[in-house]
Amino acid sequence: MVANGSRQARGGARALGAGAVVSAALGAAWCAPALAPVVPPVSAVLRIARRLELSAAVALTFDDGPHPRGTPAVLEVLREHGATATFFVVGEQVRRTGSLLGEIAAAGHGIGVHGDRHRLLLRLPPRGLARDLDRAGEATGAAAGAWHRAPYGIYSPAALRAVRRRGWTPLLWSRWGRDWRAGATPAGVARTLARDLAAGDVLLLHDADDYSAPGSWRTTVAALPRVLEAIAAAGLRAEAVPSAPSGR
């Protein structure tokens, strides 16, 4: 009786151990896309672009807007320098700022999808994820062929599938200015973003402060002329992200 009970206990322990391993493996698989912004091989395996094929140009992108003050200020700097960019916008901000999305497009800039609300996609259940993407699509007018960038750059496997089913293409970045931090300075943002630029780099900045340090958009606006000058000094142009292959 004792020996049989001992065998049963050992068998139960092995089953529990195997279950824990399976659970850990599933958890790792679910969270793996979260590494894509900082581990290039992960983004390559998942087919999430960090760089683009551009000739003598870099792609300049802004997240989190539109913002009633930050976005117009950024648009003015871009106009003065003859540069274009792509704005990854949030649906709730589009609804709050009225015609500002149209002004971005009218100025010749690209529009990308950043979600309807700025939430970590790993935490959204399937129904909530679908609702967020659908509302974002309605707010931005995004059709097949649009670019999508997840909040924080973090996708779940389900989010990647849902984005691609809509014909959207996920895009991360190869360089960012960390302009969202409370301690960021214009000089520091420009130096971080523009160091060792190369054709095909995707640059990330933020034209809003709704999800970051209050007033951080002012740092971005002050840094932007320096960034554009550094791009020109490197013999490159600042451009919007080109048209995306549908659902890649």
Stockholm file with secondary structure:
# STOCKHOLM 1.0

chainA/1-248         MVANGSRQARGGARALGAGAVVSAALGAAWCAPALAPVVPPVSAVLRIARRLELSAAVALTFDDGPHPRGTPAVLEVLREHGATATFFVVGEQVRRTGSLLGEIAAAGHGIGVHGDRHRLLLRLPPRGLARDLDRAGEATGAAAGAWHRAPYGIYSPAALRAVRRRGWTPLLWSRWGRDWRAGATPAGVARTLARDLAAGDVLLLHDADDYSAPGSWRTTVAALPRVLEAIAAAGLRAEAVPSAPSGR
#=GR chainA/1-248 SS CHHHHHHHHHHHHHHHHHHHHHHHHHHHHHHGGGGTTTCHHHHHHTTCBSBCCCSSEEEEEEESCCCTTHHHHHHHHHHHHTCCCEEEECHHHHHHSTTHHHHHHHTTCEEEECCSSCCCGGGCCHHHHHHHHHHHHHHHTCCTTCEECCGGGCCCHHHHHHHHHTTCEEBCCSEECCTTSTTCCHHHHHHHHHTTCCTTBEEEEESCCTTSSTTHHHHHHHHHHHHHHHHHHTTCEEECCCCCCTTC
#=GC SS_cons         CHHHHHHHHHHHHHHHHHHHHHHHHHHHHHHGGGGTTTCHHHHHHTTCBSBCCCSSEEEEEEESCCCTTHHHHHHHHHHHHTCCCEEEECHHHHHHSTTHHHHHHHTTCEEEECCSSCCCGGGCCHHHHHHHHHHHHHHHTCCTTCEECCGGGCCCHHHHHHHHHTTCEEBCCSEECCTTSTTCCHHHHHHHHHTTCCTTBEEEEESCCTTSSTTHHHHHHHHHHHHHHHHHHTTCEEECCCCCCTTC
//
